[in-house]
Amino acid sequence: MTSTAARPRILITRAIFAEVAHRLSEHFEVESNPDDADWGREEIARRLRDKAGALTFGLERIDAPLLAQCPALKICANMTVGYNNFDLDAMTAAGVLGTNAPDVLTETTADFGFALLMATARRVTESEHYLRAGKWTRWNYQMFSGAEVHGSTLGIIGMGRIGQAIARRAAWGFGMQVVYHNRSPLDAATEADCRASYLGKHELLKAADHVMLVVPYSASSHHTIGAAELALMKPSATLINIARGGVVDDAALALALREKRIAAAGLDVFEGEPRVHPDLLTVPNVVLTPHIASATAGTRRAMAMLAVDNLIGYLVHGKAVTPLNATGLAVRS
Ligand code: DGY
């Protein structure tokens, strides 16, 4: 336990497990948000003014104007693997470390990617809505016939840890051919383990029966899938996005779904979420979930605890576990 006299102050910006806040309180003066109040940017900046660290949730934009208001800040620890809320250049220049929470959510998120693929290809939610609406009066041989998953070709865009975990499920469990596109090809041993082969993006889009997006969001991955890419996909294909909103042009996708230029989509993330493009809410051939790919109690706890490890590691022992910008970090007194 850190002595009370010298305890740094920490802000937890959203509600979190009681044991997470408790563990932080053994080392820090903690200001928490147990009611999950929707603090806006100004409020977060105000509350961060005297804080040395923040447990963040991938939602708070940490950039130069905010950092200028928070002279005591030394670390922002996201409990998410994604960190597109961080302007890392601005943080590095200001001497503020950013950390994320990789690895602990990989298998859980891959499970969900597969769940969304299965639900989309086999029209699970669309047929459930039909049944709940009392429309099921008799069986018919082609009622809600969907696309095969086993034995089909899966194209994965973004072959990091989660992409690889999805590839293993597809190849080893479902006998799928797996093709992938990534900034650079994987080494031969990892490709063999995933039974996956590298393709250019356009070739992948033409070849795949199902396309799964797992690429991190950045300026270069913005609208990885837009109208031109959707036009390359098979009319029978499905598109699954568990990456980030903004990786897909949602307006172009809604139009392609409405015009049946692709068969279906499964989306866990949205441009400008929690808002959802209104056209996506009215097309039937899309499965929509509210950014829950890593949402199991065990995994969310592990993600939060890794963020806690980063805060304690950096502020108490001088070394974070999963730093993003340790190199070249300006020194903050
Ligand atoms: C992540 O960890 O980045 C997931 O998208 C959960 O927000």
Residues whose N, C-alpha, C, O or C-beta is under 5 A from the ligand:
A	BS01	DGY	G58 M79 T80 V81 G82 A243 S294
